[in-house]
Amino acid sequence: MKKTTNHNAFVLNHLIDHGYITPAIAQQYRVTRLAARIFDLRNQPEPVNVYSELRYDDLGQRYTHYFIDDLERETQRGLRRVRAQWSERHALAAA
């Protein structure tokens, strides 16, 4: 599995679990090109509706805050659950 695929999966899972992600959070997990990963998520076969807004920290440095709304979070949670069930059944059938 390619590193970008792992990074895309991490970013998507973080968005689903927490509702948002920032470059500082992504860098803690060695995802240095967060904007590229968001681009990938927006342009995959099942696109994710990721929104962004420009924010400023306490020192006046600007950063982009990426987030998904509650409806998108529930949709993605459902898809994650269905994929996990399918993978489990497929693994049992192959064994």
Contacts in CASP RR format, 6 or more apart in sequence:
PFRMAT RR
TARGET T0000
AUTHOR 0000-0000-0000
METHOD contacts of the structure
MODEL  1
MKKTTNHNAFVLNHLIDHGYITPAIAQQYRVTRLAARIFDLRNQPEPVNV
YSELRYDDLGQRYTHYFIDDLERETQRGLRRVRAQWSERHALAAA
4 36 0 8 1.000
4 37 0 8 1.000
4 40 0 8 1.000
7 31 0 8 1.000
7 33 0 8 1.000
7 37 0 8 1.000
8 37 0 8 1.000
8 40 0 8 1.000
8 41 0 8 1.000
8 44 0 8 1.000
10 29 0 8 1.000
10 31 0 8 1.000
11 21 0 8 1.000
11 26 0 8 1.000
11 31 0 8 1.000
11 34 0 8 1.000
11 37 0 8 1.000
11 38 0 8 1.000
11 41 0 8 1.000
12 41 0 8 1.000
12 48 0 8 1.000
12 76 0 8 1.000
13 80 0 8 1.000
14 21 0 8 1.000
14 25 0 8 1.000
14 26 0 8 1.000
15 21 0 8 1.000
15 41 0 8 1.000
15 48 0 8 1.000
15 50 0 8 1.000
15 66 0 8 1.000
15 67 0 8 1.000
15 68 0 8 1.000
15 73 0 8 1.000
15 76 0 8 1.000
16 68 0 8 1.000
16 73 0 8 1.000
16 76 0 8 1.000
16 77 0 8 1.000
16 80 0 8 1.000
19 67 0 8 1.000
19 68 0 8 1.000
19 73 0 8 1.000
20 65 0 8 1.000
20 66 0 8 1.000
20 67 0 8 1.000
20 68 0 8 1.000
21 34 0 8 1.000
21 66 0 8 1.000
21 67 0 8 1.000
22 34 0 8 1.000
22 63 0 8 1.000
22 64 0 8 1.000
22 65 0 8 1.000
22 66 0 8 1.000
23 34 0 8 1.000
23 63 0 8 1.000
23 64 0 8 1.000
24 63 0 8 1.000
26 32 0 8 1.000
26 34 0 8 1.000
26 37 0 8 1.000
31 37 0 8 1.000
34 64 0 8 1.000
34 66 0 8 1.000
35 64 0 8 1.000
38 50 0 8 1.000
38 52 0 8 1.000
38 66 0 8 1.000
41 47 0 8 1.000
41 48 0 8 1.000
41 50 0 8 1.000
42 48 0 8 1.000
42 49 0 8 1.000
42 50 0 8 1.000
46 79 0 8 1.000
48 68 0 8 1.000
48 72 0 8 1.000
48 76 0 8 1.000
49 68 0 8 1.000
49 69 0 8 1.000
49 72 0 8 1.000
50 66 0 8 1.000
50 67 0 8 1.000
50 68 0 8 1.000
51 66 0 8 1.000
51 67 0 8 1.000
51 68 0 8 1.000
51 69 0 8 1.000
52 64 0 8 1.000
52 65 0 8 1.000
52 66 0 8 1.000
52 67 0 8 1.000
53 64 0 8 1.000
53 65 0 8 1.000
53 67 0 8 1.000
54 62 0 8 1.000
54 63 0 8 1.000
54 64 0 8 1.000
54 65 0 8 1.000
55 62 0 8 1.000
55 63 0 8 1.000
55 64 0 8 1.000
55 65 0 8 1.000
56 62 0 8 1.000
56 63 0 8 1.000
57 63 0 8 1.000
68 76 0 8 1.000
END
